[in-house]
Each structure stands twice: as C-alpha cells, then as structure tokens.
Amino acid sequence: MTTTTPSRELNALDRCDRCGAQAYVRAVLASTGGELLFCAHHARDVEPKLRPQTSLWQDESARLYEKPKVDIKD
C-alpha cells in the first residue's frame, strides 16, 4: 500500500494487490490516504465493504470493453 494521490489514468504497470493482474480500480482510503489497486474482478468482490471507507474510488474497468482503434491506412 502506498500513500500517493491518484492523478493519472491507471496503466499496464499498475497491478492488482490481490492477484497481480492489471489494475483497473484504485481505492484511496479516507483514514490514511493510502491506496489499494484491484483488477475488475477483485474490485467487484471488495467494493461493498471497502468503498464506504474510501475518499476516492477510481474505476476504469469500462476500458475492458473498449474496442481498439484501427487505422485503415496500415
């Protein structure tokens, strides 16, 4: 757990604290300012209990359903 303030989009280097998969959710704890990162699966699992304890719930899991942009010139 780190104590940084989220100010950027999550990327492939951000990993789930439970399983190591790519993180799509950042939870910043209201009590300490620490952050936890979760994959979409584990975020759904802990959200009901953890979300009320957070000052920020940054959920980017919708990116899982985005279609990649294709350049027809290639």
N, C-alpha and C positions, 0 to 999 in steps of 0.2 A: 504494500500500500504506500502510495506517495502522497505528498501534500501540494500538488500543483493545481492551479486553477485552470479549468478547461477553457481554451480559447481557440481551439483548432478542430478541424474535422479529424475523426479517427482514421487511421490508415492501416495498411497490412502489417506494420511493425507493432501495432497495439494488439496485445494478446489477452485472452480471457484468463482471469485469475483462477478459475476453477479447472479448465481443461487445456488451455494453451491454444485454442482455436482463435481465429481472427476476432477481435472485439468489435462489436457494433453498438455497445451501450456503455456509457460512463456514468457512474453514480458518485456524486460528491457528498460525503457525509456532513450533515449540518453540525454535528458535535465537534468534529476535529478538522474538517476541511480536507481530509484525506479522500483519495479516490479509489474506486474499485472499477475494474473493467470486466465486461462479460460478453460472451458470444450471445447471439439472439436466443438460443435455447436456454442457457442458464439465466439470462436476464428475465425471461418469462417465468422461470422457476422461482426466483427470489423476489420479484417485483412486489407482490402483495405485502410482504413483510418488510422489505428494505426501503421501498420508495417513500413511505411516510417519514423516514429518518434522514432523507436527503435534502440538500439545498438545491441540487440540480440533478435532473435525470435526462441525460443527453442520449436520445435513442435515434440511431441512424440505421436501424435494421431494415427500413424500406429500401435501402440501397441493394439489398439482396435480390430484389425483384426488378431492378433496372436492367434494361437491355443495353448492351454495349453499342456505342455509336460506330457506324460503319461508314468509311469513306469510299464512295463508289469509284474514285479515281485510282484506287490501288488494285 
